[in-house]
């Protein structure tokens, strides 16, 4: 059984968006990149997904259906 991940930090959407813009290529991020970004910024996957939606960045090669 895996440990649950709990995020208590306040989510800075602008920081998330800046990172997405830096990492996205041709308006796309891989699922692996999006998950790594969320973990690095210590935010839920859903926050990265929300920011990608707002930036019209598509998640490709999704492995877990998180995005």
C-alpha positions as CSV (number, residue, x, y, z in Angstrom):
1,X,0.0,0.0,0.0
2,X,1.3,3.4,-0.9
3,X,1.4,6.4,1.4
4,X,-1.1,9.2,0.6
5,X,0.4,12.4,-0.6
6,X,-0.8,15.5,1.2
7,X,-0.2,19.0,0.0
8,X,-0.5,21.8,2.5
9,X,1.3,24.5,0.5
10,X,-0.5,27.4,-1.1
11,X,-0.7,26.9,-4.8
12,X,0.9,29.7,-6.8
13,X,-0.8,29.4,-10.2
14,X,1.5,31.9,-11.8
15,X,4.6,29.9,-10.8
16,X,3.0,26.7,-12.2
17,X,2.2,28.5,-15.5
18,X,5.7,29.9,-15.8
19,X,7.1,26.4,-15.4
20,X,4.7,24.9,-17.9
21,X,5.5,27.6,-20.5
22,X,9.3,26.8,-20.0
23,X,8.8,23.1,-20.4
24,X,6.1,22.8,-23.0
25,X,7.2,22.2,-26.6
26,X,4.8,23.1,-29.4
27,X,2.0,23.6,-26.8
28,X,2.4,20.1,-25.4
29,X,3.8,18.4,-22.3
30,X,4.1,14.7,-21.7
31,X,2.3,13.1,-18.8
32,X,5.7,12.3,-17.3
33,X,6.8,15.9,-17.5
34,X,3.5,17.2,-16.0
35,X,3.7,14.7,-13.1
36,X,7.3,15.6,-12.4
37,X,6.4,19.3,-12.5
38,X,3.7,18.8,-9.9
39,X,5.9,16.8,-7.7
40,X,8.8,19.2,-8.0
41,X,6.5,22.2,-7.1
42,X,4.7,20.0,-4.4
43,X,1.2,20.7,-5.9
44,X,-1.5,18.2,-6.8
45,X,-1.5,16.9,-10.3
46,X,-4.9,18.6,-10.8
47,X,-3.3,22.0,-10.3
48,X,-0.9,21.4,-13.1
49,X,-3.8,20.1,-15.3
50,X,-5.8,23.2,-14.5
51,X,-2.9,25.5,-15.5
52,X,-2.3,23.5,-18.7
53,X,-6.0,23.9,-19.6
54,X,-5.8,27.7,-19.0
55,X,-2.7,27.9,-21.2
56,X,-4.1,25.6,-23.9
57,X,-1.2,23.2,-23.3
58,X,-2.1,19.6,-24.2
59,X,-0.9,16.6,-22.1
60,X,0.3,13.8,-24.4
61,X,1.2,10.2,-23.8
62,X,-0.9,10.2,-20.6
63,X,-0.1,7.1,-18.6
64,X,-2.4,7.2,-15.6
65,X,-5.4,9.3,-16.7
66,X,-4.4,12.0,-14.2
67,X,-4.7,14.8,-16.7
